[in-house]
């Protein structure tokens, strides 16, 4: 099917066509889902799906200012601790402030140093399969345009307010970054049914997740943290931790995957040699951890 993403892997018992995937292969992840709001100006990037640049008009900065000011006033009482810690660092090192829209290059470098994630510009809302596949390589596909100035508290699809204020701070947390990559790795080679389930899991955690900290309900989902109205109400999914991450282990596949952070690639463990190499790396990691524990005791 022409509408099927290039990452769909046809697995047969007689052959194993799954090959190592590299981060460069994400150039082929460009299946956009059309979202249209007829009430918006047709010359606005939300309609034309044009990539933004490193400069912004006064209208765009005014829109950012209104969104930033309203949301940041709620964060101390509504956002989780992990978000607040990262947001403070982003204000310090990446120019997060109400009169300045951060440069994506600076934000991407910040994430790369913190958790290995990096930002990649995309022209609109990607298909679930392509978007999740990117997470497997610790790549977050994000839009660079900003919502229409006539509707600062609403956008028909993800914009830079959603990406920078909603997703980026949580991707700076190591545990959350690993959780996001786990979902991405689970999506590689999965059926359309499993992709739909993983996308639903992503929606109710990464986008609209809530957690409990010190007896209070706090938001960690990007959809909540980038929407003033949603954040005020916070009536979505509540999760004490990330118990659903084990769901990926239940997806049955005739192969196992290994992510190599040194080459930003994914390979299938289908030979004894590949399994042995993965185990050797694991042994080395365990040796370092044991040494660290000895030094602490």
HUSULWO-V269751 format. One line per field, one symbol per residue. ss: DSSP state (~ for helix, > for strand, _ for the rest). Layout:
# HUSULWO-V269751
ss: ???
This chain:
# HUSULWO-V269751
ss: ___________>__>_____>>~~~~~~___>____________~~~~_________~~~~~~~~~~~~~~~~~~~~~>_~~~~~~~~~~~~~___>__>___~~~~~~~~~~~~__>>>>____>_~~~~~~~~~__>>>>______~~~________~~~~~~~~~~~~__~~~~~~~~~~~~~~____~~~~~~~~~~~~~~~~__>>>>__>>>>__~~~~__~~~~~~____>____~~~~~~~~______>>>>____>>>>___~~~~~~~~~~~~~~~~~~~~~~~~~_
